[in-house]
Amino acid sequence: MWRSLRFRLLLATVLVVLLAVTVTAFVASRRTTGEFQRYVQHRDPVTDRRLAFFLAWTYTEHHGWDGIQPVVEQIGQISGQRVVIADETGKIVADTDRKQIGKSIDTKWPPPSAALMADGTLVGALYLDPVTPQDAADVAFLSAVNRSVLFGALIAGLAAVLVTLVVSGRILHPIEQLTAAAQRMEKGDLGVRVSVDSTDEIGHLARAFNAMSGSLAQQEQLRRNMVSDVAHELRTPLTNLRGYLEAARDGLLTPDAALVDNLYEETMLLNRLVADLQELAQAEAGQIKLVRRPTPLAGIVEQAIAMLRPRADAKGLTLSTDVAPELPLVDVDPERVGQVLRNLLNNAVAHTPYGGNITVAARSGDAAVAVSVRDTGMGIAAEDLPYVFDRFYRADKSRARQTGGAGLGLAIVKQLVIASGGSITVDSEPDSGSVFTFTLPIAQTMDD
């Protein structure tokens, strides 16, 4: 609990609220006290000077402060203020409340409202409402104000904590769901998903998690399929080899040239499968060495067509080319590009029925040459298109050798094209044929 994100978020909020309450209460208290002092000490300076002039004139007329008390009381009745007069020694000679007469000025009183001058000589001082915040009533008033400020700040702090609890719960709940889902995934449940009901960063995280989970589930399924497919592809030639050898050992077959040819064919199947797996692993690891040089593409196309023509003729297929004239040179490894074309043509020949057409076309773009292999074969279903370049993936689930081998050819093609600096796509519809298009970078010549 002490290390949970919820507790740390709540603790941080409480600390911020306490700091805010303390600062607010301190500033409000100082501000209130200062403003109150300025309020009680505020006087109209013009009125004070006129009153001081009148009192000084009265002092002159009476040759002293004798008889000043009735005048002070009258002034207090008219102004509604408490009026106190002290002589030059600080002794109070008049007070509208009559309580301070004969006493000295209280040191807690604020400064006098005006000095009383007669013939240029200081004869006394005028105090109007000589109260201070230290008076009991004023202290009570300030205490009440400060308590109200503190109470309001505490209420605001409590509200902030409650809001933090609610908001943190809404924020952390999906995170807790993600954590639980990740723990389930760690235990092998790759089909786990989390609900997405927001469009904020948490919602983006949940969608990313779901996408990752789906991708991992797909990759796990492909891994299982790969193990199954490798076992299947190895089992068939190994079973044949074992059968031939057991028959020869038991004297059922004569070890003649025909038997040797059969054993050799099955051995070559194993060899091709292992070689394809090794080549795919190297391509995915970026370890294939390409001998790149400026190369004319037309020659590579013609050579690949020539190698596949016997198979095409045997199936009654028409092989043709549509290579644009004066194509620029491409910066590639000719052998690897030839391998790409042969793999694509092999697939086209295998999946195109008798009497169909296969066309290899090439066109130049701004920075690359696009090469396409089009056939009029059975096509590929829409649900299979995203996976045709995955290793061991075959739209035909029958696994018959006649329908396309081990399912590594297109995975190798993709990796070779990427290693050459290009990209590859497929466009297909069932019963309408397929078009595989890949790009190759144009070679930079001395004139560029």
Secondary structure, DSSP 8 states (H G I E B T S, - for coil): -TTSHHHHHHHHHHHHHHHHHHHHHHHHHHHHHHHHHHHHH---HHHHHHHHHHHHHHHHHHTSSTTHHHHHHHHHHHH-S-EEEEETTSBEEEETTSSSTTSB--TTS---SEEEEETTEEEEEEEES---TTSHHHHHHHHHHHHHHHHHHHHHHHHHHHHHHHHHHHHHHHHHHHHHHHHHHHTT-TT--------SHHHHHHHHHHHHHHHHHHHHHHHHHHHHHHHHHHHHHHHHHHHHHHHHHTTSS--SHHHHHHHHHHHHHHHHHHHHHHHHHHHHTT------EEE-HHHHHHHHHHHHHHHHHHTT-EEEEEE-TT---EEE-HHHHHHHHHHHHHHHHHHS-TT-EEEEEEEE-SSEEEEEEEE-SS---TTTGGGTTSTT--S-TT--GGGTTTS-HHHHHHHHHHHTT--EEEEE-TTS-EEEEEEEEB---TT-
